Amino acid sequence: MRQFPLSLVAAAACLACSDSLAPAPTPSLLLGHWSAAPEAEQPSGSFERRFVFTSDGRFSYVTLSYGIYAGESPTELSGYTRTTGVFLTESAHLVLLPDSLITWDRFYGDASPETVHTPYPYGNTFFFDSAQYTIDGDRLTLQYISYPADAPVPTTQEFQRQP
C-alpha cells in the first residue's frame, strides 16, 4: 500500500472538506507543455526535461537522454523516464504525487520493452517535492530542495512553455 506523508494527506483532506482552505481552481497558466533547456551529458550526449500539466489534475514529467552510447548520433534517443501522477497547487506551492514510473533504455536493445512501475517505486520521494513555483510569461520556475550528495541543496529549475 502506498504511503503519503501525513502532512500531504491532512492537507488534501482539509482542502476537500473546508471552504476556507478549498484549493483555487487549477491555475490555467500552469496547464500545458513545458521544456527545460537541454543539458550536456558527460562524456557525450544531452539530457532534456519536460513537464505536461493537464486540466484533470494530472502531470507527466519526462527526462530524455540523447547520444550517450558509443556509435549513437547526438540526436538519437538513448533512453527516457516518464513519471506520471496527480498534482495539487496551494498558493505558490506545487505538490506532485507520482503514481507510475515508466523507463526505457537503448542499452537493452532498440526493441526492448518499456519497464512500468505502478505504484511509483520510490514512495513519495520526487525531484520537485513541494516546490514553489512562479510563472512569468512563458517561463515556469520551480524552486525546491534537491539532494545531489545526500545533503539538501536549494535548487532552481526553469522551463519554457511549448506550443
C-alpha positions, 0 to 999 in steps of 0.5 A: 500500500502506498504511503503519503506523508501525513502532512500531504494527506491532512492537507488534501483532506482539509482542502476537500472538506473546508471552504476556507482552505478549498484549493483555487481552481487549477491555475490555467497558466500552469496547464500545458507543455513545458521544456527545460533547456537541454543539458550536456551529458558527460562524456557525450550526449544531452539530457532534456526535461519536460513537464505536461500539466493537464486540466484533470489534475494530472502531470507527466514529467519526462527526462530524455537522454540523447547520444550517450552510447558509443556509435549513437548520433547526438540526436538519437534517443538513448533512453527516457523516464516518464513519471506520471501522477496527480498534482495539487497547487496551494498558493505558490506551492506545487505538490506532485504525487507520482503514481507510475514510473515508466523507463526505457533504455537503448542499452537493452536493445532498440526493441526492448520493452518499456519497464512500468512501475505502478505504484511509483517505486520510490514512495513519495520521494520526487525531484520537485517535492513541494516546490514553489513555483512562479510563472512569468510569461512563458517561463515556469520556475520551480524552486525546491530542495534537491539532494545531489550528495545526500545533503539538501541543496536549494535548487532552481529549475526553469522551463519554457512553455511549448506550443 
